Amino acid sequence: MRAIRDRLREVYGVPIMAAHQQPLDELILTVLSQSTNDRNRDVAYERLRERFPSWAAVLHAPVEEVEEAIRPGGISKVKSARIQRILEAVDASDHGLDLSWLRDASVPDAQAYLTSLPGVGRKTAACVLLFAYGMHDVPVDTHVSRVGTRLHLLRPGAPFEELHDAMLALTAPGEELELHVNLLRHGRRTCHARKPDCPGCALRRMCPSANLL
């Protein structure tokens, strides 16, 4: 992992963690990122925040209005209903529409709570814990799982629960953001799903799958 980290660092640099977002903001942003690109996600999120003054307003609005606000993010009918179900579940807790209490929870406890929310899986939970709190968790999306599997870091065909556990076990504390971002960048730019650029790959010498794809 150190060799992979160092080689990717040479190519992509060390990503800088932006200022932590509010955890509920990060949760909804991550839901909006599903099945779309970053630009469309951001447009949908900004439209949602401009349309409604608070998450409570989103929760109590007609679902059709939420759907219209987030339409640029794709599958807005599904996401609008999911967002309201998540907000309803969060609001029903002792803390109301506030996830700041997770800062004092252990990673397993925080993961368990977040994944108990409607439609929230390990990737979404990991995004909240890493980007909102800087906690020890690593989001594994399709790019990270593909690169990790081809490097034989992850078991082929493993469910996402196992992929997250395995990647977390391989990642040293403090390197979560760097490995997630740089593996993602490598998957987008070089280790493509259909036609990976093995000849131009910075990890070619340490990749068991090189030239076999």
mmCIF file of the C-alpha atoms, coordinates in Angstrom:
data_MODEL
# 
_entry.id   MODEL 
# 
loop_
_atom_site.group_PDB 
_atom_site.id 
_atom_site.type_symbol 
_atom_site.label_atom_id 
_atom_site.label_alt_id 
_atom_site.label_comp_id 
_atom_site.label_asym_id 
_atom_site.label_entity_id 
_atom_site.label_seq_id 
_atom_site.pdbx_PDB_ins_code 
_atom_site.Cartn_x 
_atom_site.Cartn_y 
_atom_site.Cartn_z 
_atom_site.occupancy 
_atom_site.B_iso_or_equiv 
_atom_site.pdbx_formal_charge 
_atom_site.auth_seq_id 
_atom_site.auth_comp_id 
_atom_site.auth_asym_id 
_atom_site.auth_atom_id 
_atom_site.pdbx_PDB_model_num 
ATOM 1   C CA . MET A 1 1   ? 0.000   0.000  0.000   1.00 0.00 ? 1   MET A CA 1 
ATOM 2   C CA . ARG A 1 2   ? 2.864   2.389  0.723   1.00 0.00 ? 2   ARG A CA 1 
ATOM 3   C CA . ALA A 1 3   ? 4.324   1.767  -2.720  1.00 0.00 ? 3   ALA A CA 1 
ATOM 4   C CA . ILE A 1 4   ? 0.952   2.340  -4.361  1.00 0.00 ? 4   ILE A CA 1 
ATOM 5   C CA . ARG A 1 5   ? 0.360   5.463  -2.274  1.00 0.00 ? 5   ARG A CA 1 
ATOM 6   C CA . ASP A 1 6   ? 3.783   6.869  -3.134  1.00 0.00 ? 6   ASP A CA 1 
ATOM 7   C CA . ARG A 1 7   ? 3.476   6.184  -6.847  1.00 0.00 ? 7   ARG A CA 1 
ATOM 8   C CA . LEU A 1 8   ? 0.016   7.720  -7.051  1.00 0.00 ? 8   LEU A CA 1 
ATOM 9   C CA . ARG A 1 9   ? 1.304   10.685 -5.054  1.00 0.00 ? 9   ARG A CA 1 
ATOM 10  C CA . GLU A 1 10  ? 3.977   11.261 -7.690  1.00 0.00 ? 10  GLU A CA 1 
ATOM 11  C CA . VAL A 1 11  ? 1.321   11.378 -10.403 1.00 0.00 ? 11  VAL A CA 1 
ATOM 12  C CA . TYR A 1 12  ? -1.587  13.135 -8.684  1.00 0.00 ? 12  TYR A CA 1 
ATOM 13  C CA . GLY A 1 13  ? -0.038  14.864 -5.692  1.00 0.00 ? 13  GLY A CA 1 
ATOM 14  C CA . VAL A 1 14  ? -1.465  14.911 -2.176  1.00 0.00 ? 14  VAL A CA 1 
ATOM 15  C CA . PRO A 1 15  ? -5.098  16.079 -2.141  1.00 0.00 ? 15  PRO A CA 1 
ATOM 16  C CA . ILE A 1 16  ? -5.975  18.758 0.373   1.00 0.00 ? 16  ILE A CA 1 
ATOM 17  C CA . MET A 1 17  ? -8.998  18.270 2.593   1.00 0.00 ? 17  MET A CA 1 
ATOM 18  C CA . ALA A 1 18  ? -11.399 21.133 2.108   1.00 0.00 ? 18  ALA A CA 1 
ATOM 19  C CA . ALA A 1 19  ? -13.093 22.678 5.110   1.00 0.00 ? 19  ALA A CA 1 
ATOM 20  C CA . HIS A 1 20  ? -15.393 20.092 6.658   1.00 0.00 ? 20  HIS A CA 1 
ATOM 21  C CA . GLN A 1 21  ? -19.014 20.421 5.675   1.00 0.00 ? 21  GLN A CA 1 
ATOM 22  C CA . GLN A 1 22  ? -21.861 20.087 8.111   1.00 0.00 ? 22  GLN A CA 1 
ATOM 23  C CA . PRO A 1 23  ? -22.577 16.342 8.315   1.00 0.00 ? 23  PRO A CA 1 
ATOM 24  C CA . LEU A 1 24  ? -26.215 16.585 7.267   1.00 0.00 ? 24  LEU A CA 1 
ATOM 25  C CA . ASP A 1 25  ? -25.182 18.729 4.293   1.00 0.00 ? 25  ASP A CA 1 
ATOM 26  C CA . GLU A 1 26  ? -22.600 16.105 3.334   1.00 0.00 ? 26  GLU A CA 1 
ATOM 27  C CA . LEU A 1 27  ? -25.145 13.324 3.667   1.00 0.00 ? 27  LEU A CA 1 
ATOM 28  C CA . ILE A 1 28  ? -27.641 14.960 1.315   1.00 0.00 ? 28  ILE A CA 1 
ATOM 29  C CA . LEU A 1 29  ? -24.883 15.973 -1.109  1.00 0.00 ? 29  LEU A CA 1 
ATOM 30  C CA . THR A 1 30  ? -23.721 12.356 -1.260  1.00 0.00 ? 30  THR A CA 1 
ATOM 31  C CA . VAL A 1 31  ? -27.246 11.121 -1.942  1.00 0.00 ? 31  VAL A CA 1 
ATOM 32  C CA . LEU A 1 32  ? -27.438 13.601 -4.815  1.00 0.00 ? 32  LEU A CA 1 
ATOM 33  C CA . SER A 1 33  ? -24.125 12.300 -6.209  1.00 0.00 ? 33  SER A CA 1 
ATOM 34  C CA . GLN A 1 34  ? -25.559 8.847  -6.880  1.00 0.00 ? 34  GLN A CA 1 
ATOM 35  C CA . SER A 1 35  ? -25.713 7.938  -10.583 1.00 0.00 ? 35  SER A CA 1 
ATOM 36  C CA . THR A 1 36  ? -24.556 11.337 -11.828 1.00 0.00 ? 36  THR A CA 1 
ATOM 37  C CA . ASN A 1 37  ? -21.404 13.414 -12.251 1.00 0.00 ? 37  ASN A CA 1 
ATOM 38  C CA . ASP A 1 38  ? -19.997 15.996 -9.861  1.00 0.00 ? 38  ASP A CA 1 
ATOM 39  C CA . ARG A 1 39  ? -21.220 18.971 -11.863 1.00 0.00 ? 39  ARG A CA 1 
ATOM 40  C CA . ASN A 1 40  ? -24.840 17.810 -11.983 1.00 0.00 ? 40  ASN A CA 1 
ATOM 41  C CA . ARG A 1 41  ? -24.696 16.885 -8.297  1.00 0.00 ? 41  ARG A CA 1 
ATOM 42  C CA . ASP A 1 42  ? -23.481 20.360 -7.369  1.00 0.00 ? 42  ASP A CA 1 
ATOM 43  C CA . VAL A 1 43  ? -26.129 22.079 -9.480  1.00 0.00 ? 43  VAL A CA 1 
ATOM 44  C CA . ALA A 1 44  ? -28.861 19.973 -7.874  1.00 0.00 ? 44  ALA A CA 1 
ATOM 45  C CA . TYR A 1 45  ? -27.546 20.693 -4.393  1.00 0.00 ? 45  TYR A CA 1 
ATOM 46  C CA . GLU A 1 46  ? -27.323 24.442 -4.947  1.00 0.00 ? 46  GLU A CA 1 
ATOM 47  C CA . ARG A 1 47  ? -30.834 24.540 -6.379  1.00 0.00 ? 47  ARG A CA 1 
ATOM 48  C CA . LEU A 1 48  ? -32.115 22.625 -3.365  1.00 0.00 ? 48  LEU A CA 1 
ATOM 49  C CA . ARG A 1 49  ? -30.467 25.010 -0.882  1.00 0.00 ? 49  ARG A CA 1 
ATOM 50  C CA . GLU A 1 50  ? -31.656 28.061 -2.801  1.00 0.00 ? 50  GLU A CA 1 
ATOM 51  C CA . ARG A 1 51  ? -35.225 26.761 -2.961  1.00 0.00 ? 51  ARG A CA 1 
ATOM 52  C CA . PHE A 1 52  ? -35.542 25.799 0.713   1.00 0.00 ? 52  PHE A CA 1 
ATOM 53  C CA . PRO A 1 53  ? -34.224 27.770 3.703   1.00 0.00 ? 53  PRO A CA 1 
ATOM 54  C CA . SER A 1 54  ? -33.539 24.733 5.890   1.00 0.00 ? 54  SER A CA 1 
ATOM 55  C CA . TRP A 1 55  ? -33.515 20.936 5.944   1.00 0.00 ? 55  TRP A CA 1 
ATOM 56  C CA . ALA A 1 56  ? -36.722 21.099 7.944   1.00 0.00 ? 56  ALA A CA 1 
ATOM 57  C CA . ALA A 1 57  ? -38.291 22.943 5.026   1.00 0.00 ? 57  ALA A CA 1 
ATOM 58  C CA . VAL A 1 58  ? -37.085 20.207 2.654   1.00 0.00 ? 58  VAL A CA 1 
ATOM 59  C CA . LEU A 1 59  ? -38.538 17.568 4.960   1.00 0.00 ? 59  LEU A CA 1 
ATOM 60  C CA . HIS A 1 60  ? -41.991 19.160 5.084   1.00 0.00 ? 60  HIS A CA 1 
ATOM 61  C CA . ALA A 1 61  ? -42.202 20.351 1.468   1.00 0.00 ? 61  ALA A CA 1 
ATOM 62  C CA . PRO A 1 62  ? -44.317 18.536 -1.125  1.00 0.00 ? 62  PRO A CA 1 
ATOM 63  C CA . VAL A 1 63  ? -42.080 15.863 -2.609  1.00 0.00 ? 63  VAL A CA 1 
ATOM 64  C CA . GLU A 1 64  ? -42.812 17.243 -6.102  1.00 0.00 ? 64  GLU A CA 1 
ATOM 65  C CA . GLU A 1 65  ? -41.128 20.540 -5.163  1.00 0.00 ? 65  GLU A CA 1 
ATOM 66  C CA . VAL A 1 66  ? -38.030 18.733 -3.916  1.00 0.00 ? 66  VAL A CA 1 
ATOM 67  C CA . GLU A 1 67  ? -38.010 16.641 -7.078  1.00 0.00 ? 67  GLU A CA 1 
ATOM 68  C CA . GLU A 1 68  ? -38.160 19.756 -9.255  1.00 0.00 ? 68  GLU A CA 1 
ATOM 69  C CA . ALA A 1 69  ? -35.325 21.436 -7.346  1.00 0.00 ? 69  ALA A CA 1 
ATOM 70  C CA . ILE A 1 70  ? -32.928 18.516 -7.742  1.00 0.00 ? 70  ILE A CA 1 
ATOM 71  C CA . ARG A 1 71  ? -33.907 17.539 -11.285 1.00 0.00 ? 71  ARG A CA 1 
ATOM 72  C CA . PRO A 1 72  ? -30.461 18.374 -12.784 1.00 0.00 ? 72  PRO A CA 1 
ATOM 73  C CA . GLY A 1 73  ? -28.942 15.615 -10.634 1.00 0.00 ? 73  GLY A CA 1 
ATOM 74  C CA . GLY A 1 74  ? -30.864 12.836 -12.375 1.00 0.00 ? 74  GLY A CA 1 
ATOM 75  C CA . ILE A 1 75  ? -33.330 10.224 -11.073 1.00 0.00 ? 75  ILE A CA 1 
ATOM 76  C CA . SER A 1 76  ? -34.884 13.087 -9.108  1.00 0.00 ? 76  SER A CA 1 
ATOM 77  C CA . LYS A 1 77  ? -38.081 11.187 -8.343  1.00 0.00 ? 77  LYS A CA 1 
ATOM 78  C CA . VAL A 1 78  ? -36.145 8.509  -6.481  1.00 0.00 ? 78  VAL A CA 1 
ATOM 79  C CA . LYS A 1 79  ? -33.708 10.891 -4.802  1.00 0.00 ? 79  LYS A CA 1 
ATOM 80  C CA . SER A 1 80  ? -36.359 13.357 -3.629  1.00 0.00 ? 80  SER A CA 1 
ATOM 81  C CA . ALA A 1 81  ? -38.291 10.626 -1.848  1.00 0.00 ? 81  ALA A CA 1 
ATOM 82  C CA . ARG A 1 82  ? -35.081 9.167  -0.415  1.00 0.00 ? 82  ARG A CA 1 
ATOM 83  C CA . ILE A 1 83  ? -33.931 12.543 0.905   1.00 0.00 ? 83  ILE A CA 1 
ATOM 84  C CA . GLN A 1 84  ? -37.226 13.121 2.676   1.00 0.00 ? 84  GLN A CA 1 
ATOM 85  C CA . ARG A 1 85  ? -37.178 9.629  4.194   1.00 0.00 ? 85  ARG A CA 1 
ATOM 86  C CA . ILE A 1 86  ? -33.632 10.219 5.457   1.00 0.00 ? 86  ILE A CA 1 
ATOM 87  C CA . LEU A 1 87  ? -34.537 13.599 6.939   1.00 0.00 ? 87  LEU A CA 1 
ATOM 88  C CA . GLU A 1 88  ? -37.609 12.092 8.578   1.00 0.00 ? 88  GLU A CA 1 
ATOM 89  C CA . ALA A 1 89  ? -35.511 9.344  10.184  1.00 0.00 ? 89  ALA A CA 1 
ATOM 90  C CA . VAL A 1 90  ? -32.843 11.800 11.372  1.00 0.00 ? 90  VAL A CA 1 
ATOM 91  C CA . ASP A 1 91  ? -35.470 14.159 12.756  1.00 0.00 ? 91  ASP A CA 1 
ATOM 92  C CA . ALA A 1 92  ? -37.081 11.333 14.709  1.00 0.00 ? 92  ALA A CA 1 
ATOM 93  C CA . SER A 1 93  ? -33.914 10.833 16.768  1.00 0.00 ? 93  SER A CA 1 
ATOM 94  C CA . ASP A 1 94  ? -33.255 12.507 20.115  1.00 0.00 ? 94  ASP A CA 1 
ATOM 95  C CA . HIS A 1 95  ? -31.011 15.050 18.347  1.00 0.00 ? 95  HIS A CA 1 
ATOM 96  C CA . GLY A 1 96  ? -33.461 16.238 15.705  1.00 0.00 ? 96  GLY A CA 1 
ATOM 97  C CA . LEU A 1 97  ? -32.082 17.397 12.354  1.00 0.00 ? 97  LEU A CA 1 
ATOM 98  C CA . ASP A 1 98  ? -28.517 17.438 13.631  1.00 0.00 ? 98  ASP A CA 1 
ATOM 99  C CA . LEU A 1 99  ? -25.743 14.904 13.106  1.00 0.00 ? 99  LEU A CA 1 
ATOM 100 C CA . SER A 1 100 ? -23.003 16.774 14.969  1.00 0.00 ? 100 SER A CA 1 
ATOM 101 C CA . TRP A 1 101 ? -23.245 14.242 17.818  1.00 0.00 ? 101 TRP A CA 1 
ATOM 102 C CA . LEU A 1 102 ? -21.614 11.636 15.582  1.00 0.00 ? 102 LEU A CA 1 
ATOM 103 C CA . ARG A 1 103 ? -18.298 13.435 16.107  1.00 0.00 ? 103 ARG A CA 1 
ATOM 104 C CA . ASP A 1 104 ? -18.053 11.794 19.524  1.00 0.00 ? 104 ASP A CA 1 
ATOM 105 C CA . ALA A 1 105 ? -19.106 8.347  18.345  1.00 0.00 ? 105 ALA A CA 1 
ATOM 106 C CA . SER A 1 106 ? -16.767 5.511  17.412  1.00 0.00 ? 106 SER A CA 1 
ATOM 107 C CA . VAL A 1 107 ? -16.379 4.760  13.721  1.00 0.00 ? 107 VAL A CA 1 
ATOM 108 C CA . PRO A 1 108 ? -18.323 1.459  13.977  1.00 0.00 ? 108 PRO A CA 1 
ATOM 109 C CA . ASP A 1 109 ? -21.150 3.134  15.919  1.00 0.00 ? 109 ASP A CA 1 
ATOM 110 C CA . ALA A 1 110 ? -21.298 6.046  13.460  1.00 0.00 ? 110 ALA A CA 1 
ATOM 111 C CA . GLN A 1 111 ? -21.291 3.630  10.519  1.00 0.00 ? 111 GLN A CA 1 
ATOM 112 C CA . ALA A 1 112 ? -24.087 1.597  12.118  1.00 0.00 ? 112 ALA A CA 1 
ATOM 113 C CA . TYR A 1 113 ? -26.262 4.648  12.684  1.00 0.00 ? 113 TYR A CA 1 
ATOM 114 C CA . LEU A 1 114 ? -25.781 6.115  9.220   1.00 0.00 ? 114 LEU A CA 1 
ATOM 115 C CA . THR A 1 115 ? -26.385 2.810  7.435   1.00 0.00 ? 115 THR A CA 1 
ATOM 116 C CA . SER A 1 116 ? -29.608 2.396  9.435   1.00 0.00 ? 116 SER A CA 1 
ATOM 117 C CA . LEU A 1 117 ? -31.025 5.424  7.603   1.00 0.00 ? 117 LEU A CA 1 
ATOM 118 C CA . PRO A 1 118 ? -33.209 4.731  4.534   1.00 0.00 ? 118 PRO A CA 1 
ATOM 119 C CA . GLY A 1 119 ? -31.135 4.126  1.416   1.00 0.00 ? 119 GLY A CA 1 
ATOM 120 C CA . VAL A 1 120 ? -27.773 4.871  3.086   1.00 0.00 ? 120 VAL A CA 1 
ATOM 121 C CA . GLY A 1 121 ? -25.035 2.316  2.452   1.00 0.00 ? 121 GLY A CA 1 
ATOM 122 C CA . ARG A 1 122 ? -21.398 2.065  3.455   1.00 0.00 ? 122 ARG A CA 1 
ATOM 123 C CA . LYS A 1 123 ? -20.134 4.358  0.705   1.00 0.00 ? 123 LYS A CA 1 
ATOM 124 C CA . THR A 1 124 ? -22.488 7.183  1.656   1.00 0.00 ? 124 THR A CA 1 
ATOM 125 C CA . ALA A 1 125 ? -21.714 6.684  5.344   1.00 0.00 ? 125 ALA A CA 1 
ATOM 126 C CA . ALA A 1 126 ? -17.983 6.725  4.632   1.00 0.00 ? 126 ALA A CA 1 
ATOM 127 C CA . CYS A 1 127 ? -18.304 9.984  2.697   1.00 0.00 ? 127 CYS A CA 1 
ATOM 128 C CA . VAL A 1 128 ? -20.022 11.619 5.666   1.00 0.00 ? 128 VAL A CA 1 
ATOM 129 C CA . LEU A 1 129 ? -17.507 10.333 8.201   1.00 0.00 ? 129 LEU A CA 1 
ATOM 130 C CA . LEU A 1 130 ? -14.460 11.241 6.115   1.00 0.00 ? 130 LEU A CA 1 
ATOM 131 C CA . PHE A 1 131 ? -15.518 14.540 4.563   1.00 0.00 ? 131 PHE A CA 1 
ATOM 132 C CA . ALA A 1 132 ? -17.560 15.937 7.458   1.00 0.00 ? 132 ALA A CA 1 
ATOM 133 C CA . TYR A 1 133 ? -15.454 14.669 10.374  1.00 0.00 ? 133 TYR A CA 1 
ATOM 134 C CA . GLY A 1 134 ? -12.115 13.483 9.003   1.00 0.00 ? 134 GLY A CA 1 
ATOM 135 C CA . MET A 1 135 ? -12.776 10.113 10.649  1.00 0.00 ? 135 MET A CA 1 
ATOM 136 C CA . HIS A 1 136 ? -11.065 6.841  9.740   1.00 0.00 ? 136 HIS A CA 1 
ATOM 137 C CA . ASP A 1 137 ? -13.252 5.603  6.898   1.00 0.00 ? 137 ASP A CA 1 
ATOM 138 C CA . VAL A 1 138 ? -12.671 5.209  3.165   1.00 0.00 ? 138 VAL A CA 1 
ATOM 139 C CA . PRO A 1 139 ? -15.456 5.515  0.570   1.00 0.00 ? 139 PRO A CA 1 
ATOM 140 C CA . VAL A 1 140 ? -15.219 2.736  -2.015  1.00 0.00 ? 140 VAL A CA 1 
ATOM 141 C CA . ASP A 1 141 ? -16.962 3.695  -5.254  1.00 0.00 ? 141 ASP A CA 1 
ATOM 142 C CA . THR A 1 142 ? -16.849 1.857  -8.559  1.00 0.00 ? 142 THR A CA 1 
ATOM 143 C CA . HIS A 1 143 ? -13.493 3.412  -9.515  1.00 0.00 ? 143 HIS A CA 1 
ATOM 144 C CA . VAL A 1 144 ? -11.792 2.611  -6.196  1.00 0.00 ? 144 VAL A CA 1 
ATOM 145 C CA . SER A 1 145 ? -13.170 -0.929 -6.169  1.00 0.00 ? 145 SER A CA 1 
ATOM 146 C CA . ARG A 1 146 ? -12.086 -1.530 -9.780  1.00 0.00 ? 146 ARG A CA 1 
ATOM 147 C CA . VAL A 1 147 ? -8.525  -0.297 -9.241  1.00 0.00 ? 147 VAL A CA 1 
ATOM 148 C CA . GLY A 1 148 ? -8.260  -2.085 -5.889  1.00 0.00 ? 148 GLY A CA 1 
ATOM 149 C CA . THR A 1 149 ? -9.494  -5.344 -7.378  1.00 0.00 ? 149 THR A CA 1 
ATOM 150 C CA . ARG A 1 150 ? -7.096  -5.183 -10.323 1.00 0.00 ? 150 ARG A CA 1 
ATOM 151 C CA . LEU A 1 151 ? -4.238  -4.529 -7.914  1.00 0.00 ? 151 LEU A CA 1 
ATOM 152 C CA . HIS A 1 152 ? -5.368  -7.624 -5.943  1.00 0.00 ? 152 HIS A CA 1 
ATOM 153 C CA . LEU A 1 153 ? -5.994  -5.504 -2.863  1.00 0.00 ? 153 LEU A CA 1 
ATOM 154 C CA . LEU A 1 154 ? -9.670  -6.451 -2.921  1.00 0.00 ? 154 LEU A CA 1 
ATOM 155 C CA . ARG A 1 155 ? -11.383 -9.756 -3.628  1.00 0.00 ? 155 ARG A CA 1 
ATOM 156 C CA . PRO A 1 156 ? -13.052 -9.929 -7.053  1.00 0.00 ? 156 PRO A CA 1 
ATOM 157 C CA . GLY A 1 157 ? -16.821 -9.916 -6.794  1.00 0.00 ? 157 GLY A CA 1 
ATOM 158 C CA . ALA A 1 158 ? -16.833 -9.067 -3.093  1.00 0.00 ? 158 ALA A CA 1 
ATOM 159 C CA . PRO A 1 159 ? -19.899 -7.218 -1.778  1.00 0.00 ? 159 PRO A CA 1 
ATOM 160 C CA . PHE A 1 160 ? -19.448 -3.543 -0.973  1.00 0.00 ? 160 PHE A CA 1 
ATOM 161 C CA . GLU A 1 161 ? -19.531 -4.230 2.779   1.00 0.00 ? 161 GLU A CA 1 
ATOM 162 C CA . GLU A 1 162 ? -16.467 -6.440 2.422   1.00 0.00 ? 162 GLU A CA 1 
ATOM 163 C CA . LEU A 1 163 ? -14.773 -3.999 0.037   1.00 0.00 ? 163 LEU A CA 1 
ATOM 164 C CA . HIS A 1 164 ? -15.136 -1.184 2.562   1.00 0.00 ? 164 HIS A CA 1 
ATOM 165 C CA . ASP A 1 165 ? -13.865 -3.301 5.436   1.00 0.00 ? 165 ASP A CA 1 
ATOM 166 C CA . ALA A 1 166 ? -10.885 -4.489 3.399   1.00 0.00 ? 166 ALA A CA 1 
ATOM 167 C CA . MET A 1 167 ? -9.936  -1.026 2.145   1.00 0.00 ? 167 MET A CA 1 
ATOM 168 C CA . LEU A 1 168 ? -10.276 0.422  5.629   1.00 0.00 ? 168 LEU A CA 1 
ATOM 169 C CA . ALA A 1 169 ? -7.996  -2.292 7.050   1.00 0.00 ? 169 ALA A CA 1 
ATOM 170 C CA . LEU A 1 170 ? -5.368  -1.521 4.381   1.00 0.00 ? 170 LEU A CA 1 
ATOM 171 C CA . THR A 1 171 ? -5.440  2.253  4.918   1.00 0.00 ? 171 THR A CA 1 
ATOM 172 C CA . ALA A 1 172 ? -3.236  3.862  7.529   1.00 0.00 ? 172 ALA A CA 1 
ATOM 173 C CA . PRO A 1 173 ? -4.895  6.491  9.744   1.00 0.00 ? 173 PRO A CA 1 
ATOM 174 C CA . GLY A 1 174 ? -4.474  9.921  8.192   1.00 0.00 ? 174 GLY A CA 1 
ATOM 175 C CA . GLU A 1 175 ? -4.214  8.583  4.629   1.00 0.00 ? 175 GLU A CA 1 
ATOM 176 C CA . GLU A 1 176 ? -7.918  7.958  4.014   1.00 0.00 ? 176 GLU A CA 1 
ATOM 177 C CA . LEU A 1 177 ? -8.510  11.036 1.875   1.00 0.00 ? 177 LEU A CA 1 
ATOM 178 C CA . GLU A 1 178 ? -5.332  10.647 -0.159  1.00 0.00 ? 178 GLU A CA 1 
ATOM 179 C CA . LEU A 1 179 ? -5.925  7.015  -1.057  1.00 0.00 ? 179 LEU A CA 1 
ATOM 180 C CA . HIS A 1 180 ? -9.604  7.485  -1.817  1.00 0.00 ? 180 HIS A CA 1 
ATOM 181 C CA . VAL A 1 181 ? -9.077  10.526 -4.048  1.00 0.00 ? 181 VAL A CA 1 
ATOM 182 C CA . ASN A 1 182 ? -5.999  9.236  -5.856  1.00 0.00 ? 182 ASN A CA 1 
ATOM 183 C CA . LEU A 1 183 ? -7.419  5.771  -6.496  1.00 0.00 ? 183 LEU A CA 1 
ATOM 184 C CA . LEU A 1 184 ? -10.573 7.440  -7.797  1.00 0.00 ? 184 LEU A CA 1 
ATOM 185 C CA . ARG A 1 185 ? -8.530  9.741  -10.049 1.00 0.00 ? 185 ARG A CA 1 
ATOM 186 C CA . HIS A 1 186 ? -6.562  6.776  -11.344 1.00 0.00 ? 186 HIS A CA 1 
ATOM 187 C CA . GLY A 1 187 ? -9.742  4.875  -12.120 1.00 0.00 ? 187 GLY A CA 1 
ATOM 188 C CA . ARG A 1 188 ? -11.179 7.827  -14.027 1.00 0.00 ? 188 ARG A CA 1 
ATOM 189 C CA . ARG A 1 189 ? -8.049  8.757  -15.967 1.00 0.00 ? 189 ARG A CA 1 
ATOM 190 C CA . THR A 1 190 ? -6.174  5.510  -16.583 1.00 0.00 ? 190 THR A CA 1 
ATOM 191 C CA . CYS A 1 191 ? -7.680  2.310  -15.162 1.00 0.00 ? 191 CYS A CA 1 
ATOM 192 C CA . HIS A 1 192 ? -10.899 2.507  -17.150 1.00 0.00 ? 192 HIS A CA 1 
ATOM 193 C CA . ALA A 1 193 ? -13.529 -0.182 -16.887 1.00 0.00 ? 193 ALA A CA 1 
ATOM 194 C CA . ARG A 1 194 ? -13.438 -1.323 -20.526 1.00 0.00 ? 194 ARG A CA 1 
ATOM 195 C CA . LYS A 1 195 ? -10.098 -0.231 -21.948 1.00 0.00 ? 195 LYS A CA 1 
ATOM 196 C CA . PRO A 1 196 ? -7.569  0.465  -19.202 1.00 0.00 ? 196 PRO A CA 1 
ATOM 197 C CA . ASP A 1 197 ? -4.408  2.218  -20.353 1.00 0.00 ? 197 ASP A CA 1 
ATOM 198 C CA . CYS A 1 198 ? -1.996  -0.391 -19.032 1.00 0.00 ? 198 CYS A CA 1 
ATOM 199 C CA . PRO A 1 199 ? 0.971   0.833  -21.126 1.00 0.00 ? 199 PRO A CA 1 
ATOM 200 C CA . GLY A 1 200 ? 0.588   4.321  -19.689 1.00 0.00 ? 200 GLY A CA 1 
ATOM 201 C CA . CYS A 1 201 ? -0.225  3.243  -16.142 1.00 0.00 ? 201 CYS A CA 1 
ATOM 202 C CA . ALA A 1 202 ? 1.978   4.490  -13.310 1.00 0.00 ? 202 ALA A CA 1 
ATOM 203 C CA . LEU A 1 203 ? 1.181   1.312  -11.354 1.00 0.00 ? 203 LEU A CA 1 
ATOM 204 C CA . ARG A 1 204 ? 1.948   -1.084 -14.186 1.00 0.00 ? 204 ARG A CA 1 
ATOM 205 C CA . ARG A 1 205 ? 5.006   -2.704 -12.597 1.00 0.00 ? 205 ARG A CA 1 
ATOM 206 C CA . MET A 1 206 ? 3.172   -3.543 -9.379  1.00 0.00 ? 206 MET A CA 1 
ATOM 207 C CA . CYS A 1 207 ? -0.171  -4.492 -10.944 1.00 0.00 ? 207 CYS A CA 1 
ATOM 208 C CA . PRO A 1 208 ? -0.869  -8.245 -11.353 1.00 0.00 ? 208 PRO A CA 1 
ATOM 209 C CA . SER A 1 209 ? -3.562  -7.423 -13.910 1.00 0.00 ? 209 SER A CA 1 
ATOM 210 C CA . ALA A 1 210 ? -1.393  -5.321 -16.226 1.00 0.00 ? 210 ALA A CA 1 
ATOM 211 C CA . ASN A 1 211 ? -1.709  -6.312 -19.883 1.00 0.00 ? 211 ASN A CA 1 
ATOM 212 C CA . LEU A 1 212 ? -4.208  -9.051 -19.011 1.00 0.00 ? 212 LEU A CA 1 
ATOM 213 C CA . LEU A 1 213 ? -7.291  -6.872 -19.530 1.00 0.00 ? 213 LEU A CA 1 
# 
